[in-house]
Amino acid sequence: MVLPVAQETECSNCHFTGGMAAPAGTLQWSRDPDLEVQSKRNILLLHDDRIGTNLREIAPVACTRCHYSELLDSTKAGPTPDQAHNLTLSQALHNFHGKQVDASGNPVFPQDAPASETRFNCHPGTRDQSSRGAMHAAGIDCRDCHGGMLQVGGAYPLRPAGSIDGMNDDQPRRPWKDLPLCGSCHTGDALSHLTGPDLVMAPDGIRLKQAYRIGDESASPIKAANKRFSENDQAAFHESKGHGGLLCESCHGSPHAEWPVSDPAHNGNVAAQQIQGHAGVLMECGACHAAGSLELSLNGPHGMHNVNDWVWIHREGHFNHGAFYKEGQANRCKVCHGADLKGTVLSRTAADRVYRIEDDIIARLPKGTMVRCDHCHIMPKPDGL
């Protein structure tokens, strides 16, 4: 198991003595030889100078003494009296830094800049690879889901239906609660998904590449009507469950490190490899269920059929995928295999597949193949009858 632990939350890129946030000729900046200690002492000096506090005199001091963070509130007690009248830690950090400009008047952290120029100045990422999952490998950047620093800091009120539970609409985003959702980009299936001029569509024409609408300054997460790939109502990904009460993370991996992790040799792939024989989302039924123990159905996660099950593929004279299609359930096949049954990203093979079809025909489907009907036989009639 890979634990999300890092030592890369640093401030020294800007706050070291002589740096952008501690320029010569202003305050008596720290001379500590440890740049990170130096930078943190400089932050206390800067806070005292701007706000009128005396943090330097009472150091060491935790920022959460005055700025509440739900992430660190293990007992869920809520803000203390000292925290209640201040911005949360996330709001204070993201709002303040999101508004800073350099000597030329340009934003220090531009809203449209990649994570390498913004988020990874403070959050783990450059060395510790906190973002290393399937979305990272696909080129999805932090801002594509979360928005820029001002959006994360709640500088703009959420849109109607923008909060995760409907209790915070038209209010600043709540840190660690009003989060982007899987269903904000995975808005449905091949037959039913969101489209529109204010959406950033992925090349496959099914998924989105941005979790909020174009022009939405609050970056309020989209909520789709088709819940096939959505979290539980009023719950974030890490809180949601499915398939018999399993946490979604059990099959998909943790946020920002969704299986498969981009580096094939990374420890993050080991669990999936050991459980099902290959990296990636846990989708092989045989990883958890004994062979032959499952009825043929579409009752799997997200409405999936039995995966890599020869009986489902070719059960002569009995119920199988062909019989299912002919019983007038064609659309339930098309939601993943496409309206033309020629395959979509939702029908890709998770590993190399080899099937022996009738008359000794062998179908070889390399990993990533978008499965279509005519890999093995002629295309069926569109209506399934």
C-alpha positions in Angstrom: 0.0 0.0 0.0 1.3 3.5 -0.9 0.6 6.1 1.7 0.2 9.8 0.7 3.1 11.1 2.7 5.4 13.9 1.4 8.0 16.4 2.6 7.7 18.6 -0.4 5.3 21.2 1.0 7.8 24.1 0.8 7.7 27.9 0.9 11.4 28.6 0.1 10.8 29.2 -3.7 9.5 32.7 -2.8 10.1 33.3 0.9 13.8 32.8 1.2 15.7 35.9 2.3 16.3 38.0 -0.8 13.6 36.2 -2.7 10.4 37.6 -4.2 8.5 37.6 -0.9 11.4 38.7 1.3 13.2 41.4 -0.7 16.2 43.3 0.6 15.7 46.6 2.3 12.3 46.0 3.9 12.3 43.8 7.1 15.1 42.2 9.0 14.7 38.8 7.4 15.9 35.6 8.9 19.5 34.4 8.4 18.9 30.8 9.4 21.2 28.6 7.2 18.3 26.1 6.6 16.4 27.7 3.7 13.0 26.2 4.7 13.3 27.3 8.3 14.5 30.7 7.1 11.5 31.0 4.8 9.0 30.0 7.5 10.4 32.5 9.9 10.2 35.1 7.1 6.5 34.3 6.7 5.9 35.0 10.4 7.7 38.3 10.1 5.7 39.2 7.0 2.4 38.2 8.8 3.3 40.3 11.8 4.1 43.3 9.6 0.9 43.1 7.6 -1.6 41.9 10.1 -0.1 43.3 13.4 0.4 39.9 15.1 3.4 38.8 17.2 3.8 35.3 15.8 7.6 35.7 15.6 7.8 36.2 19.3 5.7 33.1 20.2 7.2 30.7 17.6 6.9 27.9 16.9 3.3 28.4 15.9 0.9 26.4 13.6 -1.1 28.3 11.0 -4.1 26.2 12.1 -4.0 27.9 15.5 -6.0 30.7 13.9 -7.0 29.3 10.5 -9.3 26.2 10.6 -8.5 23.2 8.4 -11.1 20.4 8.1 -8.3 18.1 6.9 -6.5 18.4 10.3 -9.7 18.3 12.4 -9.6 14.6 13.1 -12.5 14.8 15.7 -14.7 16.9 13.4 -15.2 19.4 16.2 -15.3 22.4 13.9 -13.6 25.8 14.2 -12.3 26.8 17.7 -13.2 30.3 19.0 -9.8 31.5 17.8 -10.5 30.2 14.3 -14.1 31.1 13.9 -13.6 34.7 12.9 -10.8 34.1 10.4 -10.6 32.6 7.0 -9.9 28.9 6.7 -6.4 27.9 6.1 -7.2 27.0 2.4 -9.0 30.3 1.8 -6.3 32.4 3.4 -3.4 30.8 1.5 -5.1 30.4 -1.9 -6.9 33.8 -1.9 -3.8 35.8 -0.8 -1.3 34.1 -3.1 -3.7 34.0 -6.0 -3.9 37.8 -6.0 -0.1 38.5 -5.8 1.7 40.1 -8.7 5.4 40.5 -9.5 7.3 43.7 -10.0 6.0 44.0 -13.6 2.4 43.6 -12.4 2.0 40.1 -13.7 0.3 37.4 -11.6 2.8 35.4 -9.7 0.5 32.4 -10.1 -1.4 32.9 -13.4 -4.9 31.3 -13.4 -4.2 29.4 -16.6 -0.7 28.3 -15.8 0.1 24.6 -15.4 0.6 22.9 -12.0 4.4 23.0 -12.5 4.3 26.8 -12.3 1.6 27.2 -9.7 0.5 24.3 -7.4 3.8 22.5 -7.3 5.5 25.5 -5.9 3.7 24.7 -2.6 2.1 21.2 -2.9 3.9 17.9 -3.3 4.3 17.0 -7.0 7.6 17.8 -8.6 9.6 15.1 -6.6 7.0 13.2 -4.7 4.6 12.8 -7.6 1.4 13.3 -5.7 -0.4 13.6 -9.0 0.6 10.4 -10.9 -2.7 8.6 -11.8 -4.5 7.8 -15.0 -5.8 11.4 -15.3 -2.3 12.8 -14.9 -1.1 10.5 -17.6 -3.9 11.7 -19.9 -2.7 15.3 -19.5 -5.4 16.4 -17.1 -4.0 19.3 -15.0 -5.0 20.3 -11.5 -6.8 23.4 -12.7 -8.9 21.3 -15.1 -10.7 19.9 -12.1 -10.2 22.4 -9.3 -9.9 25.7 -11.1 -7.1 28.2 -10.3 -5.9 29.4 -6.9 -8.7 32.0 -6.5 -11.4 29.4 -7.3 -9.9 27.0 -4.8 -9.7 29.8 -2.2 -13.4 30.5 -2.7 -12.9 34.0 -4.1 -16.1 33.7 -6.1 -19.4 32.2 -4.9 -20.4 28.9 -6.2 -23.2 28.7 -8.8 -26.6 27.3 -8.0 -26.2 23.5 -7.5 -22.5 24.1 -7.3 -22.0 22.8 -3.8 -21.7 19.1 -3.1 -24.8 18.9 -0.9 -26.8 21.9 -2.0 -26.2 23.6 1.4 -23.6 26.0 0.2 -24.8 27.3 -3.2 -24.0 31.0 -3.9 -21.4 30.9 -1.1 -17.6 30.6 -1.2 -16.3 27.1 -1.8 -15.8 25.0 1.4 -12.3 23.5 1.4 -12.2 19.7 1.4 -15.9 19.5 0.9 -17.1 21.3 -2.3 -14.8 19.2 -4.5 -14.8 18.4 -8.2 -16.6 15.1 -8.9 -15.9 12.1 -11.1 -19.3 12.7 -12.6 -18.3 16.3 -13.5 -16.3 14.9 -16.5 -17.6 11.4 -16.8 -21.1 12.8 -17.4 -22.7 9.6 -18.8 -22.2 6.9 -21.4 -22.0 6.6 -25.2 -25.8 7.2 -25.6 -26.4 9.8 -22.8 -23.9 12.4 -21.8 -23.5 16.2 -21.6 -22.6 18.3 -24.6 -22.7 22.0 -25.3 -20.7 25.0 -26.3 -19.7 25.8 -22.8 -18.1 22.4 -22.1 -14.6 21.2 -22.9 -15.1 17.9 -24.6 -12.5 15.2 -24.8 -11.6 13.9 -28.2 -13.7 10.8 -27.7 -16.8 12.9 -27.7 -18.1 11.3 -24.5 -16.1 12.6 -21.6 -15.1 16.1 -20.6 -11.7 17.5 -20.0 -12.8 20.2 -17.6 -15.0 19.7 -14.6 -16.7 23.1 -14.8 -18.2 25.1 -17.5 -16.3 27.6 -19.7 -16.6 31.1 -18.3 -17.5 29.9 -14.8 -15.2 32.0 -12.6 -16.1 29.9 -9.5 -15.2 26.6 -11.2 -18.4 25.0 -9.7 -18.4 21.3 -10.4 -20.7 20.1 -13.1 -23.5 17.7 -12.0 -24.8 15.4 -14.8 -28.2 13.8 -15.0 -26.8 10.5 -16.0 -25.3 9.0 -12.8 -23.6 6.0 -14.3 -20.1 7.2 -13.3 -21.1 9.6 -10.5 -20.3 9.4 -6.8 -23.0 8.8 -4.2 -25.4 11.7 -3.7 -23.9 14.5 -1.6 -20.6 12.7 -1.3 -17.1 13.1 -2.8 -15.2 10.3 -4.5 -13.2 9.3 -1.4 -16.5 8.9 0.6 -18.5 7.1 -2.0 -19.3 3.4 -2.2 -20.7 0.9 -4.6 -20.7 -2.8 -5.7 -21.8 -4.3 -2.4 -20.6 -1.4 -0.2 -17.0 -1.2 -1.4 -15.4 2.2 -1.4 -14.9 3.5 -4.9 -11.2 3.7 -4.1 -11.1 0.0 -3.6 -11.3 -0.5 -7.4 -10.1 2.8 -8.7 -7.2 3.8 -6.4 -6.9 7.0 -4.5 -7.5 10.5 -5.8 -4.6 11.8 -7.9 -3.2 8.3 -8.0 -6.0 6.5 -9.8 -5.0 3.1 -11.3 -3.0 2.7 -13.4 -0.3 5.0 -12.0 1.6 6.6 -14.9 5.0 5.0 -14.1 4.5 1.2 -14.8 7.2 0.4 -12.2 5.7 2.6 -9.4 4.7 0.9 -6.2 1.2 2.4 -6.7 0.5 -0.3 -9.4 1.5 -3.3 -7.2 -1.8 -3.8 -5.5 -3.8 -4.0 -8.7 -1.1 -6.2 -10.4 -1.2 -8.6 -7.5 -5.0 -8.7 -7.3 -5.9 -9.0 -11.0 -2.7 -9.7 -12.8 -2.3 -6.3 -14.4 -2.2 -2.6 -13.5 -5.4 -0.5 -13.9 -8.9 -0.3 -12.5 -9.9 -3.5 -10.8 -12.4 -4.9 -13.3 -11.6 -8.6 -13.7 -14.5 -10.4 -12.0 -12.2 -13.3 -11.3 -10.0 -11.1 -9.0 -12.6 -11.4 -6.2 -15.3 -13.9 -7.4 -14.7 -17.6 -7.8 -14.9 -18.9 -11.4 -18.5 -19.7 -12.4 -20.0 -18.2 -9.3 -21.6 -15.2 -11.0 -24.8 -15.2 -13.0 -24.6 -13.6 -16.4 -25.9 -10.1 -16.0 -25.3 -6.3 -16.2 -25.3 -5.9 -12.5 -21.6 -5.2 -12.2 -20.1 -1.8 -11.3 -21.5 1.0 -13.4 -23.8 -1.5 -15.1 -21.1 -3.7 -16.5 -21.4 -7.3 -17.7 -19.2 -10.1 -16.6 -15.7 -9.2 -17.7 -13.4 -11.6 -19.5 -15.9 -14.4 -18.9 -16.0 -17.0 -21.7 -19.5 -18.1 -20.8 -20.7 -14.5 -21.3 -19.0 -14.4 -24.6 -19.8 -17.8 -26.1 -22.3 -20.0 -24.2 -23.8 -22.2 -26.9 -27.5 -22.7 -26.7 -27.9 -20.7 -23.4 -28.1 -17.1 -22.3 -25.1 -15.1 -23.3 -24.3 -11.7 -24.7 -25.9 -12.5 -28.1 -29.1 -13.8 -26.5 -29.2 -10.7 -24.3 -28.8 -8.4 -27.3 -31.6 -10.3 -29.3 -34.0 -9.9 -26.4 -34.4 -6.3 -27.2 -31.7 -5.0 -24.8 -29.6 -3.5 -27.6 -29.3 -0.1 -26.0 -27.8 -1.6 -22.9 -25.0 -2.8 -25.0 -24.6 0.4 -26.9 -24.1 2.5 -23.8 -20.5 1.3 -23.8 -19.9 -0.3 -27.2 -21.4 2.7 -29.0 -24.5 3.5 -31.0 -22.9 1.7 -34.0 -21.5 -1.1 -31.9 -18.0 -0.3 -33.2 -16.5 0.4 -29.8 -15.8 3.4 -27.7 -13.4 4.3 -24.9 -15.9 2.7 -22.5 -15.4 -0.7 -24.1 -11.6 -0.9 -24.1 -9.9 -4.1 -23.0 -8.0 -3.7 -19.7 -5.5 -6.4 -20.8 -4.5 -8.5 -23.8 -7.4 -10.9 -24.6 -7.3 -14.0 -26.8 -10.5 -15.9 -27.5 -11.1 -19.0 -29.7 -14.3 -18.5 -31.6 -16.3 -21.2 -33.5 -14.6 -22.8 -36.5 -11.2 -22.3 -34.8 -11.2 -18.6 -35.4 -9.0 -16.8 -32.9 -9.8 -13.2 -31.9 -6.8 -11.4 -30.5 -7.6 -8.1 -28.7 -4.5 -6.2 -27.5 -4.9 -4.1 -24.3 -6.7 -0.9 -25.0 -8.8 -2.3 -28.0 -12.2 -0.7 -28.2 -14.3 -3.9 -28.4 -16.7 -4.0 -31.3 -19.0 -6.8 -32.5 -17.1 -7.6 -35.8 -14.0 -8.6 -33.9 -15.6 -12.0 -33.8 -18.7 -12.1 -36.1 -20.7 -9.9 -38.5 -22.3 -6.8 -37.1 -25.8 -7.5 -35.7 -29.0 -5.8 -36.7 -29.2 -2.3 -35.2 -32.5 -3.1 -33.2 -31.1 -6.3 -31.8 -33.9 -8.4 -33.3 
